Amino acid sequence: MKWFLALGCYWFSLSAFATLNDGIEAYDKQNYSQALAEFKTLAAVGNAEARFYLGIMQKNGYAMPADAGRALGWFKKSASQGYAPASREMGKMYLAGEGVDADIEEAIEWFETAAEQGDEIAQMELGQLYSSGAKIEKDSARAAQWFEKAAAQGNAQAQYQLANLLYQGDGVAKNIDQALKWYQQAAAAGQTDAQYTLAYLYMDGQVIAQDYPRAFSLFEQAAQAGNRNAQYMLGYMLDQGMGVAKNQKAAFDWYLKAAQQGYDEAQLIVGYMYFTGKGATKNQALAEDWVGKAVAQGNAKAKKLLDEMHRAAGQ
């Protein structure tokens, strides 16, 4: 009889697992009506993950009316069963005041519950909260502890933030070697700020051996991903011929990409290149337009150049 009961429990477990997978698959395919039916069946018998997904669907209005309060109820049920992502969502809702009055202390408690269970997103949230000091008292040491836990799980943003703290000696003992290790890991994972920072260090050559080709490669990776600072620096290296053959036309193209994203220094240089015809076809109107954009952002060098351009044009 015992073996029969055990077998029955085994088959029930397999059935529940299959239903959960079916629900998640339907959710991922945005077939929310099917997902809702699957999750409701499992939530009724106490499945924590299904309750979490119902919270997500209720919060976002997927196949049911959006209702932050009801979503909070589903998350609370799931979190009470030890499901870390639900605790993390509770933290987000208390932090933002969604479905409940904003309560930073309650948010921290829920984030810590999730983080201590290994939830890297919650660990990252805590690191950012303690690092910024915007909503709680700044505590770089605690920020570093949480960033390190998330970084160890492969979170590239946490790796970059931890590297910054180690590089500056902010809240932790200054450790350039460890900082470089984390910058390199984050850069390898495609974190563009880490790629930019590491590239700059290779170009500068003060804390690591100067390596222009390596710097150029890293700037290029970040630039291709849309990082405007890297686009500017890539333009600069091409303009100066650092690690690559000098190419003002290619430099102009990268400066322009950064300028189009609102980077005032790039706008200034694009305007100058239109004005002088170096790397671009001379065009007084475009030159004044781009330099004017930099002036509007308070760039003093751009204001001086614009005045010179007006004098040259006899205005």
TORVEX-430499 format. One record per residue (C-alpha): x, y, z; residue in one letter. Coordinates in nm, 3 decimals, padded with zeros to 5 digits. Example, Ala and Ser with C-alpha at 12.3 -4.5 7.8 and 13.67 -1.06 7.14 Angstrom:
<recs>
+---------+---------+---------+---------+
:      px :      py :      pz : residuo :
+---------+---------+---------+---------+
:  01.230 : -00.450 :  00.780 :       A :
:  01.367 : -00.106 :  00.714 :       S :
+---------+---------+---------+---------+
</recs>
This chain:
<recs>
+---------+---------+---------+---------+
:      px :      py :      pz : residuo :
+---------+---------+---------+---------+
:  00.000 :  00.000 :  00.000 :       M :
:  00.286 :  00.240 :  00.087 :       K :
:  00.451 :  00.183 : -00.249 :       W :
:  00.119 :  00.261 : -00.418 :       F :
:  00.086 :  00.590 : -00.230 :       L :
:  00.448 :  00.678 : -00.305 :       A :
:  00.396 :  00.602 : -00.673 :       L :
:  00.085 :  00.820 : -00.672 :       G :
:  00.278 :  01.111 : -00.520 :       C :
:  00.555 :  01.062 : -00.777 :       Y :
:  00.314 :  01.078 : -01.069 :       W :
:  00.140 :  01.381 : -00.917 :       F :
:  00.475 :  01.555 : -00.889 :       S :
:  00.560 :  01.482 : -01.252 :       L :
:  00.217 :  01.600 : -01.361 :       S :
:  00.253 :  01.925 : -01.166 :       A :
:  00.600 :  01.983 : -01.312 :       F :
:  00.470 :  01.930 : -01.664 :       A :
:  00.180 :  02.168 : -01.601 :       T :
:  00.416 :  02.434 : -01.462 :       L :
:  00.643 :  02.399 : -01.764 :       N :
:  00.339 :  02.425 : -01.991 :       D :
:  00.235 :  02.743 : -01.810 :       G :
:  00.581 :  02.898 : -01.834 :       I :
:  00.610 :  02.806 : -02.201 :       E :
:  00.269 :  02.963 : -02.272 :       A :
:  00.372 :  03.273 : -02.073 :       Y :
:  00.699 :  03.308 : -02.267 :       D :
:  00.502 :  03.284 : -02.592 :       K :
:  00.262 :  03.554 : -02.460 :       Q :
: -00.027 :  03.306 : -02.469 :       N :
: -00.149 :  03.450 : -02.143 :       Y :
: -00.493 :  03.288 : -02.134 :       S :
: -00.341 :  02.940 : -02.143 :       Q :
: -00.071 :  03.038 : -01.894 :       A :
: -00.336 :  03.175 : -01.657 :       L :
: -00.531 :  02.849 : -01.664 :       A :
: -00.218 :  02.641 : -01.595 :       E :
: -00.093 :  02.865 : -01.313 :       F :
: -00.434 :  02.887 : -01.144 :       K :
: -00.459 :  02.507 : -01.130 :       T :
: -00.121 :  02.480 : -00.962 :       L :
: -00.163 :  02.783 : -00.736 :       A :
: -00.480 :  02.625 : -00.596 :       A :
: -00.275 :  02.332 : -00.466 :       V :
:  00.000 :  02.557 : -00.323 :       G :
:  00.266 :  02.576 : -00.596 :       N :
:  00.489 :  02.872 : -00.504 :       A :
:  00.623 :  02.936 : -00.853 :       E :
:  00.275 :  02.936 : -01.006 :       A :
:  00.166 :  03.188 : -00.742 :       R :
:  00.464 :  03.404 : -00.834 :       F :
:  00.368 :  03.400 : -01.202 :       Y :
:  00.009 :  03.487 : -01.115 :       L :
:  00.147 :  03.788 : -00.929 :       G :
:  00.345 :  03.896 : -01.234 :       I :
:  00.042 :  03.853 : -01.459 :       M :
: -00.189 :  04.038 : -01.219 :       Q :
:  00.061 :  04.321 : -01.180 :       K :
:  00.098 :  04.368 : -01.555 :       N :
: -00.262 :  04.299 : -01.655 :       G :
: -00.191 :  03.984 : -01.856 :       Y :
: -00.518 :  03.794 : -01.921 :       A :
: -00.671 :  03.964 : -01.615 :       M :
: -00.718 :  04.321 : -01.496 :       P :
: -00.400 :  04.491 : -01.372 :       A :
: -00.424 :  04.508 : -00.993 :       D :
: -00.111 :  04.581 : -00.789 :       A :
: -00.285 :  04.498 : -00.461 :       G :
: -00.390 :  04.150 : -00.577 :       R :
: -00.046 :  04.097 : -00.730 :       A :
:  00.107 :  04.176 : -00.392 :       L :
: -00.115 :  03.910 : -00.238 :       G :
:  00.011 :  03.645 : -00.479 :       W :
:  00.373 :  03.745 : -00.421 :       F :
:  00.323 :  03.731 : -00.045 :       K :
:  00.183 :  03.378 : -00.065 :       K :
:  00.473 :  03.267 : -00.283 :       S :
:  00.732 :  03.443 : -00.069 :       A :
:  00.594 :  03.283 :  00.247 :       S :
:  00.681 :  02.948 :  00.088 :       Q :
:  01.043 :  03.056 :  00.047 :       G :
:  01.035 :  03.142 : -00.325 :       Y :
:  01.310 :  03.404 : -00.358 :       A :
:  01.190 :  03.584 : -00.675 :       P :
:  00.858 :  03.655 : -00.502 :       A :
:  01.040 :  03.811 : -00.205 :       S :
:  01.234 :  04.023 : -00.450 :       R :
:  00.913 :  04.142 : -00.616 :       E :
:  00.773 :  04.226 : -00.274 :       M :
:  01.080 :  04.441 : -00.218 :       G :
:  01.027 :  04.621 : -00.550 :       K :
:  00.662 :  04.692 : -00.471 :       M :
:  00.735 :  04.830 : -00.124 :       Y :
:  01.018 :  05.035 : -00.272 :       L :
:  00.796 :  05.187 : -00.542 :       A :
:  00.473 :  05.198 : -00.339 :       G :
:  00.284 :  04.975 : -00.582 :       E :
: -00.028 :  04.823 : -00.427 :       G :
:  00.099 :  04.929 : -00.086 :       V :
:  00.236 :  05.240 :  00.085 :       D :
:  00.604 :  05.290 :  00.004 :       A :
:  00.817 :  05.159 :  00.290 :       D :
:  01.193 :  05.150 :  00.240 :       I :
:  01.260 :  04.945 :  00.553 :       E :
:  01.006 :  04.682 :  00.450 :       E :
:  01.153 :  04.683 :  00.099 :       A :
:  01.502 :  04.621 :  00.237 :       I :
:  01.376 :  04.330 :  00.448 :       E :
:  01.217 :  04.161 :  00.146 :       W :
:  01.521 :  04.224 : -00.073 :       F :
:  01.746 :  04.079 :  00.197 :       E :
:  01.526 :  03.771 :  00.228 :       T :
:  01.560 :  03.709 : -00.146 :       A :
:  01.927 :  03.802 : -00.156 :       A :
:  02.017 :  03.567 :  00.127 :       E :
:  01.848 :  03.290 : -00.070 :       Q :
:  02.087 :  03.363 : -00.355 :       G :
:  01.869 :  03.583 : -00.576 :       D :
:  02.126 :  03.785 : -00.771 :       E :
:  01.875 :  04.050 : -00.884 :       I :
:  01.787 :  04.121 : -00.521 :       A :
:  02.157 :  04.129 : -00.435 :       Q :
:  02.208 :  04.382 : -00.714 :       M :
:  01.911 :  04.591 : -00.595 :       E :
:  02.057 :  04.608 : -00.245 :       L :
:  02.400 :  04.697 : -00.379 :       G :
:  02.257 :  04.983 : -00.582 :       Q :
:  02.044 :  05.111 : -00.294 :       L :
:  02.341 :  05.124 : -00.055 :       Y :
:  02.572 :  05.259 : -00.324 :       S :
:  02.353 :  05.548 : -00.440 :       S :
:  02.232 :  05.663 : -00.100 :       G :
:  01.922 :  05.807 : -00.268 :       A :
:  01.662 :  05.629 : -00.053 :       K :
:  01.869 :  05.499 :  00.237 :       I :
:  02.188 :  05.614 :  00.400 :       E :
:  02.482 :  05.549 :  00.171 :       K :
:  02.693 :  05.254 :  00.284 :       D :
:  02.962 :  05.161 :  00.033 :       S :
:  03.086 :  04.872 :  00.246 :       A :
:  02.745 :  04.702 :  00.245 :       R :
:  02.704 :  04.787 : -00.122 :       A :
:  03.033 :  04.609 : -00.195 :       A :
:  02.921 :  04.300 : -00.002 :       Q :
:  02.603 :  04.265 : -00.207 :       W :
:  02.772 :  04.352 : -00.536 :       F :
:  03.033 :  04.085 : -00.464 :       E :
:  02.766 :  03.818 : -00.410 :       K :
:  02.591 :  03.910 : -00.735 :       A :
:  02.923 :  03.940 : -00.918 :       A :
:  03.020 :  03.590 : -00.809 :       A :
:  02.703 :  03.466 : -00.979 :       Q :
:  02.808 :  03.629 : -01.306 :       G :
:  02.607 :  03.952 : -01.286 :       N :
:  02.809 :  04.180 : -01.517 :       A :
:  02.663 :  04.503 : -01.381 :       Q :
:  02.754 :  04.398 : -01.026 :       A :
:  03.104 :  04.307 : -01.145 :       Q :
:  03.144 :  04.655 : -01.291 :       Y :
:  03.011 :  04.829 : -00.978 :       Q :
:  03.232 :  04.619 : -00.751 :       L :
:  03.533 :  04.700 : -00.969 :       A :
:  03.462 :  05.072 : -00.931 :       N :
:  03.452 :  05.044 : -00.550 :       L :
:  03.774 :  04.842 : -00.542 :       L :
:  03.947 :  05.080 : -00.783 :       Y :
:  03.851 :  05.384 : -00.576 :       Q :
:  03.889 :  05.219 : -00.235 :       G :
:  03.532 :  05.322 : -00.156 :       D :
:  03.394 :  05.115 :  00.133 :       G :
:  03.660 :  04.851 :  00.076 :       V :
:  04.037 :  04.840 :  00.076 :       A :
:  04.171 :  04.975 : -00.252 :       K :
:  04.277 :  04.684 : -00.471 :       N :
:  04.367 :  04.765 : -00.831 :       I :
:  04.440 :  04.402 : -00.924 :       D :
:  04.099 :  04.286 : -00.803 :       Q :
:  03.932 :  04.583 : -00.969 :       A :
:  04.095 :  04.494 : -01.301 :       L :
:  03.984 :  04.133 : -01.263 :       K :
:  03.622 :  04.236 : -01.223 :       W :
:  03.643 :  04.497 : -01.502 :       Y :
:  03.778 :  04.225 : -01.731 :       Q :
:  03.504 :  03.978 : -01.639 :       Q :
:  03.232 :  04.239 : -01.687 :       A :
:  03.384 :  04.355 : -02.017 :       A :
:  03.404 :  03.996 : -02.144 :       A :
:  03.033 :  03.960 : -02.062 :       A :
:  02.956 :  04.264 : -02.278 :       G :
:  02.908 :  04.527 : -02.006 :       Q :
:  02.978 :  04.841 : -02.207 :       T :
:  03.080 :  05.068 : -01.917 :       D :
:  03.338 :  04.810 : -01.812 :       A :
:  03.464 :  04.784 : -02.171 :       Q :
:  03.496 :  05.162 : -02.186 :       Y :
:  03.673 :  05.188 : -01.849 :       T :
:  03.916 :  04.907 : -01.928 :       L :
:  03.985 :  05.056 : -02.272 :       A :
:  04.063 :  05.394 : -02.116 :       Y :
:  04.304 :  05.229 : -01.869 :       L :
:  04.484 :  05.052 : -02.155 :       Y :
:  04.506 :  05.379 : -02.346 :       M :
:  04.624 :  05.577 : -02.043 :       D :
:  04.887 :  05.321 : -01.939 :       G :
:  04.926 :  05.435 : -01.579 :       Q :
:  04.781 :  05.137 : -01.388 :       V :
:  04.827 :  04.873 : -01.659 :       I :
:  05.072 :  04.849 : -01.947 :       A :
:  04.972 :  05.082 : -02.227 :       Q :
:  04.820 :  04.890 : -02.517 :       D :
:  04.659 :  05.102 : -02.788 :       Y :
:  04.535 :  04.811 : -03.003 :       P :
:  04.369 :  04.652 : -02.700 :       R :
:  04.218 :  04.987 : -02.603 :       A :
:  04.088 :  05.038 : -02.956 :       F :
:  03.932 :  04.692 : -02.962 :       S :
:  03.749 :  04.749 : -02.633 :       L :
:  03.632 :  05.096 : -02.732 :       F :
:  03.503 :  04.946 : -03.057 :       E :
:  03.304 :  04.676 : -02.876 :       Q :
:  03.138 :  04.932 : -02.651 :       A :
:  03.086 :  05.176 : -02.939 :       A :
:  02.917 :  04.913 : -03.152 :       Q :
:  02.681 :  04.849 : -02.859 :       A :
:  02.586 :  05.218 : -02.855 :       G :
:  02.803 :  05.357 : -02.575 :       N :
:  02.843 :  05.723 : -02.673 :       R :
:  03.160 :  05.780 : -02.469 :       N :
:  03.323 :  05.485 : -02.643 :       A :
:  03.206 :  05.617 : -02.982 :       Q :
:  03.375 :  05.946 : -02.903 :       Y :
:  03.699 :  05.780 : -02.792 :       M :
:  03.701 :  05.554 : -03.096 :       L :
:  03.674 :  05.866 : -03.308 :       G :
:  03.958 :  06.022 : -03.111 :       Y :
:  04.191 :  05.724 : -03.162 :       M :
:  04.116 :  05.718 : -03.535 :       L :
:  04.162 :  06.094 : -03.552 :       D :
:  04.502 :  06.074 : -03.379 :       Q :
:  04.616 :  05.743 : -03.529 :       G :
:  04.654 :  05.573 : -03.190 :       M :
:  04.693 :  05.197 : -03.236 :       G :
:  04.544 :  05.220 : -03.585 :       V :
:  04.610 :  05.404 : -03.908 :       A :
:  04.495 :  05.766 : -03.892 :       K :
:  04.157 :  05.802 : -04.062 :       N :
:  03.973 :  06.130 : -04.018 :       Q :
:  03.671 :  06.023 : -04.224 :       K :
:  03.617 :  05.717 : -04.001 :       A :
:  03.683 :  05.937 : -03.697 :       A :
:  03.414 :  06.180 : -03.811 :       F :
:  03.163 :  05.896 : -03.851 :       D :
:  03.216 :  05.786 : -03.488 :       W :
:  03.216 :  06.142 : -03.354 :       Y :
:  02.886 :  06.192 : -03.533 :       L :
:  02.731 :  05.884 : -03.371 :       K :
:  02.827 :  06.018 : -03.027 :       A :
:  02.702 :  06.367 : -03.120 :       A :
:  02.368 :  06.226 : -03.229 :       Q :
:  02.333 :  06.080 : -02.879 :       Q :
:  02.375 :  06.425 : -02.728 :       G :
:  02.742 :  06.417 : -02.624 :       Y :
:  02.844 :  06.783 : -02.627 :       D :
:  03.217 :  06.727 : -02.681 :       E :
:  03.137 :  06.518 : -02.987 :       A :
:  02.895 :  06.783 : -03.112 :       Q :
:  03.173 :  07.040 : -03.080 :       L :
:  03.418 :  06.830 : -03.281 :       I :
:  03.161 :  06.741 : -03.548 :       V :
:  03.091 :  07.111 : -03.587 :       G :
:  03.462 :  07.189 : -03.608 :       Y :
:  03.516 :  06.921 : -03.873 :       M :
:  03.230 :  07.057 : -04.083 :       Y :
:  03.379 :  07.405 : -04.039 :       F :
:  03.733 :  07.309 : -04.142 :       T :
:  03.650 :  07.032 : -04.389 :       G :
:  03.877 :  06.784 : -04.207 :       K :
:  03.714 :  06.442 : -04.226 :       G :
:  03.390 :  06.592 : -04.358 :       A :
:  03.276 :  06.811 : -04.646 :       T :
:  03.286 :  07.179 : -04.548 :       K :
:  02.941 :  07.301 : -04.450 :       N :
:  02.902 :  07.627 : -04.257 :       Q :
:  02.535 :  07.570 : -04.176 :       A :
:  02.591 :  07.223 : -04.035 :       L :
:  02.901 :  07.342 : -03.852 :       A :
:  02.707 :  07.615 : -03.674 :       E :
:  02.417 :  07.381 : -03.605 :       D :
:  02.632 :  07.118 : -03.431 :       W :
:  02.843 :  07.366 : -03.239 :       V :
:  02.521 :  07.542 : -03.137 :       G :
:  02.392 :  07.214 : -02.990 :       K :
:  02.704 :  07.194 : -02.772 :       A :
:  02.665 :  07.560 : -02.672 :       V :
:  02.307 :  07.488 : -02.563 :       A :
:  02.449 :  07.231 : -02.320 :       Q :
:  02.677 :  07.491 : -02.166 :       G :
:  03.001 :  07.392 : -02.340 :       N :
:  03.229 :  07.695 : -02.306 :       A :
:  03.472 :  07.580 : -02.577 :       K :
:  03.180 :  07.549 : -02.817 :       A :
:  03.068 :  07.905 : -02.739 :       K :
:  03.417 :  08.034 : -02.817 :       K :
:  03.428 :  07.838 : -03.145 :       L :
:  03.083 :  07.956 : -03.248 :       L :
:  03.189 :  08.318 : -03.198 :       D :
:  03.497 :  08.255 : -03.415 :       E :
:  03.282 :  08.094 : -03.683 :       M :
:  03.051 :  08.395 : -03.684 :       H :
:  03.348 :  08.632 : -03.717 :       R :
:  03.491 :  08.424 : -04.001 :       A :
:  03.154 :  08.441 : -04.179 :       A :
:  03.143 :  08.818 : -04.126 :       G :
:  02.837 :  08.802 : -03.902 :       Q :
+---------+---------+---------+---------+
</recs>
